[in-house]
Amino acid sequence: MSANHSPSGQQPSATYESAFLKACRREPVPHTPVWFMRQAGRSLPEYLKVREGIPMLESCMRPELVAEITLQPVRRHNVDAAIYFSDIVVPLKAIGIDLDIKPGVGPVVENPIRSRADLAQLRDLTPEDVRYVTEAIGLLTAELGSTPLIGFAGAPFTLASYLVEGGPSKNHEHTKALMYGDPQLWADLLDRLAEITSAFLKVQIEAGASAVQLFDSWVGALAPADYRRSVMPASTKVFDAVASYGVPRIHFGVGTGELLGLMGEAGADVVGVDWRVPLDEAARRVGPGKALQGNLDPAVLFSSPEAVQTKTREVLDAAAGLEGHVFNLGHGVLPTTDPDALTRLVEYVHTQTAR
Ligand SMILES: O=C(O)CCc1c2[nH]c(c1CC(=O)O)Cc1[nH]c(c(CC(=O)O)c1CCC(=O)O)Cc1[nH]c(c(CC(=O)O)c1CCC(=O)O)Cc1[nH]c(c(CCC(=O)O)c1CC(=O)O)C2
């Protein structure tokens, strides 16, 4: 168990007592904590500078660079948590899947997985496969002080979508064809991915991550009945696999208004909400006993400072009665966002919610 955790009977650490982890645990907070999905990356000139000439996947495997990029938004914006700089396809690359992240496209898989024989590509992930992750998190926890580090992974459905389609997809045709057409192969594929994802999250927690977020970015493409039958067992398996560590488990997807209750039921402590559902309504859908994370539309940051404040106020008002609220955008920071707008947003949320 890492020094960030406070197993019962031990003195709570400053990290354990941070506003972010308190909000995840639904405890009273000094102010609403804020972090942003994709807070590191292309919105920051200092990121573009250190990434110059280094391909995305390679940059994810250099511990010093990962630590530097992860710290950049913490230094600049005064956010309440860091998110480990990586990508959802990194564990797949680590077990030898032939894939690349192509600039302007995203992850592209050379040999898509569409048959039972293709499943053999998915071997177990061991800590030795991702030594750079353990090393980078060691560097980070030393630098971060009381600021928690969030580890993350892609959820089985979203990873399956990339593997089956061979790259980003709008309609997920091949993925759904497999899910509806060969339910047994589909279940076996998701189960394999759940094993890999669980192992990857464990590495991050054991190295010192204080919370984890499972990104099921594309799962909003499914109806609730299909989610429950074909996806939820694998996501539940991942959450169960890391439950004993006692770190908050966040679950996020886009366009998941109809799935929020089930995504909580899968085992999340914190349910991430995109901007389409107000947080008070999301709380009704999720039910008691969970914190919520969200949910300013990332595109709002392109409007005037006054408009950003008005829209932020709406989010905070909708969150007023929640058991626990972590402020975030409804999806990742868009690459051309003005970083100063993000810094101002953090300060506004902190001052508006100071207790
Ligand atoms: O649109 C698509 O289908 C491909 C998306 C895409 C992915 N990796 C990618 C790209 C290309 C791109 O962003 O331009 C490739 C990718 N991943 C990342 C970056 C850096 C950046 O966004 O500027 C980039 C762009 C790389 C570059 O060209 O510089 C890093 C990344 N991916 C991710 C994260 C975790 C996070 O969001 O906080 C993070 C770390 C951010 C941080 O440390 O602050 C997670 C990720 N990657 C990915 C997804 C799937 C859903 C999505 O599209 O957003 C998701 C989950 C999600 O954001 O919902 C796949």
The ligand as an SDF file (V2000), in Angstrom:
LIG
                    3D

 60 64  0  0  0  0  0  0  0  0999 V2000
  -10.8290   11.2290  -31.5420 O   0  0  0  0  0  0  0  0  0  0  0  0
  -10.4600   10.0500  -31.5580 C   0  0  0  0  0  0  0  0  0  0  0  0
  -11.1360    9.1280  -31.8800 O   0  0  0  0  0  0  0  0  0  0  0  0
   -9.0270    9.7140  -31.1310 C   0  0  0  0  0  0  0  0  0  0  0  0
   -8.7530   10.3100  -29.8240 C   0  0  0  0  0  0  0  0  0  0  0  0
   -7.3650   10.0930  -29.2610 C   0  0  0  0  0  0  0  0  0  0  0  0
   -7.0280    9.1930  -28.2200 C   0  0  0  0  0  0  0  0  0  0  0  0
   -5.7050    9.3630  -27.9390 N   0  0  0  0  0  0  0  0  0  0  0  0
   -5.1900   10.3460  -28.7390 C   0  0  0  0  0  0  0  0  0  0  0  0
   -6.2040   10.7820  -29.6060 C   0  0  0  0  0  0  0  0  0  0  0  0
   -5.9990   11.7890  -30.7070 C   0  0  0  0  0  0  0  0  0  0  0  0
   -6.3020   13.1950  -30.3010 C   0  0  0  0  0  0  0  0  0  0  0  0
   -6.6680   13.4560  -29.1330 O   0  0  0  0  0  0  0  0  0  0  0  0
   -6.1700   14.0590  -31.1600 O   0  0  0  0  0  0  0  0  0  0  0  0
   -3.7970   10.8390  -28.6790 C   0  0  0  0  0  0  0  0  0  0  0  0
   -3.4930   11.6580  -27.4700 C   0  0  0  0  0  0  0  0  0  0  0  0
   -3.6250   11.2270  -26.1700 N   0  0  0  0  0  0  0  0  0  0  0  0
   -3.2210   12.2270  -25.3080 C   0  0  0  0  0  0  0  0  0  0  0  0
   -2.7620   13.3230  -26.1000 C   0  0  0  0  0  0  0  0  0  0  0  0
   -2.2410   14.6150  -25.5620 C   0  0  0  0  0  0  0  0  0  0  0  0
   -3.2880   15.6820  -25.7470 C   0  0  0  0  0  0  0  0  0  0  0  0
   -4.5000   15.3990  -25.6560 O   0  0  0  0  0  0  0  0  0  0  0  0
   -2.9050   16.8200  -26.0450 O   0  0  0  0  0  0  0  0  0  0  0  0
   -2.9460   12.9660  -27.4430 C   0  0  0  0  0  0  0  0  0  0  0  0
   -2.5780   13.7480  -28.6590 C   0  0  0  0  0  0  0  0  0  0  0  0
   -1.1800   13.4390  -28.9710 C   0  0  0  0  0  0  0  0  0  0  0  0
   -0.5360   14.5000  -29.7560 C   0  0  0  0  0  0  0  0  0  0  0  0
   -0.7220   14.4820  -30.9780 O   0  0  0  0  0  0  0  0  0  0  0  0
    0.1630   15.3280  -29.1270 O   0  0  0  0  0  0  0  0  0  0  0  0
   -3.1370   12.1400  -23.8300 C   0  0  0  0  0  0  0  0  0  0  0  0
   -4.2800   11.5570  -23.1000 C   0  0  0  0  0  0  0  0  0  0  0  0
   -5.2580   10.7130  -23.5700 N   0  0  0  0  0  0  0  0  0  0  0  0
   -6.1510   10.4530  -22.5860 C   0  0  0  0  0  0  0  0  0  0  0  0
   -5.7130   11.0890  -21.4190 C   0  0  0  0  0  0  0  0  0  0  0  0
   -6.4150   11.0740  -20.0910 C   0  0  0  0  0  0  0  0  0  0  0  0
   -7.2750   12.3100  -19.9220 C   0  0  0  0  0  0  0  0  0  0  0  0
   -8.1410   12.5580  -20.7410 O   0  0  0  0  0  0  0  0  0  0  0  0
   -7.0990   13.0530  -18.9350 O   0  0  0  0  0  0  0  0  0  0  0  0
   -4.5320   11.7740  -21.7100 C   0  0  0  0  0  0  0  0  0  0  0  0
   -3.6170   12.5080  -20.7610 C   0  0  0  0  0  0  0  0  0  0  0  0
   -3.9960   13.9100  -20.5320 C   0  0  0  0  0  0  0  0  0  0  0  0
   -3.3070   14.4780  -19.3310 C   0  0  0  0  0  0  0  0  0  0  0  0
   -2.3190   13.9070  -18.8370 O   0  0  0  0  0  0  0  0  0  0  0  0
   -3.7800   15.5310  -18.8790 O   0  0  0  0  0  0  0  0  0  0  0  0
   -7.3290    9.5810  -22.6450 C   0  0  0  0  0  0  0  0  0  0  0  0
   -7.8860    9.2050  -23.9600 C   0  0  0  0  0  0  0  0  0  0  0  0
   -7.2400    8.9290  -25.1440 N   0  0  0  0  0  0  0  0  0  0  0  0
   -8.1610    8.5730  -26.1230 C   0  0  0  0  0  0  0  0  0  0  0  0
   -9.4260    8.5410  -25.5020 C   0  0  0  0  0  0  0  0  0  0  0  0
  -10.6910    8.1060  -26.2170 C   0  0  0  0  0  0  0  0  0  0  0  0
  -11.6960    9.1340  -26.3840 C   0  0  0  0  0  0  0  0  0  0  0  0
  -11.3360   10.4510  -27.0450 C   0  0  0  0  0  0  0  0  0  0  0  0
  -11.2990   10.5030  -28.2530 O   0  0  0  0  0  0  0  0  0  0  0  0
  -11.1720   11.4600  -26.3740 O   0  0  0  0  0  0  0  0  0  0  0  0
   -9.2510    8.9340  -24.1650 C   0  0  0  0  0  0  0  0  0  0  0  0
  -10.2750    9.0720  -23.0970 C   0  0  0  0  0  0  0  0  0  0  0  0
  -11.0600   10.3460  -23.2130 C   0  0  0  0  0  0  0  0  0  0  0  0
  -10.4670   11.4170  -23.4240 O   0  0  0  0  0  0  0  0  0  0  0  0
  -12.2840   10.2500  -23.1130 O   0  0  0  0  0  0  0  0  0  0  0  0
   -7.8720    8.1960  -27.5160 C   0  0  0  0  0  0  0  0  0  0  0  0
  1  2  2  0
  2  3  1  0
  2  4  1  0
  4  5  1  0
  5  6  1  0
  6  7  2  0
  6 10  1  0
  7  8  1  0
  7 60  1  0
  8  9  1  0
  9 10  2  0
  9 15  1  0
 10 11  1  0
 11 12  1  0
 12 13  2  0
 12 14  1  0
 15 16  1  0
 16 17  1  0
 16 24  2  0
 17 18  1  0
 18 19  2  0
 18 30  1  0
 19 20  1  0
 19 24  1  0
 20 21  1  0
 21 22  2  0
 21 23  1  0
 24 25  1  0
 25 26  1  0
 26 27  1  0
 27 28  2  0
 27 29  1  0
 30 31  1  0
 31 32  1  0
 31 39  2  0
 32 33  1  0
 33 34  2  0
 33 45  1  0
 34 35  1  0
 34 39  1  0
 35 36  1  0
 36 37  2  0
 36 38  1  0
 39 40  1  0
 40 41  1  0
 41 42  1  0
 42 43  2  0
 42 44  1  0
 45 46  1  0
 46 47  1  0
 46 55  2  0
 47 48  1  0
 48 49  2  0
 48 60  1  0
 49 50  1  0
 49 55  1  0
 50 51  1  0
 51 52  1  0
 52 53  2  0
 52 54  1  0
 55 56  1  0
 56 57  1  0
 57 58  2  0
 57 59  1  0
M  END
$$$$
